[in-house]
């Protein structure tokens, strides 16, 4: 019914950049918040960035000034521009959408995750 698909991950050297994208497909009336989490091996899942339906955003302290989240409501797509990447940014990045499917049916959905590896 609803699924999210991420893309843009890969291997990059320290100091490099990547842009992740995530599109929500399916039966959708509207989307509230959209955002990105990441999880590195042996670590807890961390909220990286979130953006509301009207474009307000928040970031983890560890990525402020380096990452930028944005969204295109017409395309049901959220982006994460990652600059000045560090090895500690290495993780699986997953997007989520808080979806209003229809009246009274609000559910959260997750993408499958995309690997970001920052290494020389």
Secondary structure, DSSP 8 states (H G I E B T S, - for coil): -EEEEEE--EEE-TT--EEEEEEEEES-SEEEEEEEEEE-TTS--EEEEEE-TTS-EEE-TTTTTTEEEEEEGGGTEEEEEE-S--GGG-EEEEEEEEEEEETTEEEEEEB--EEEEE--
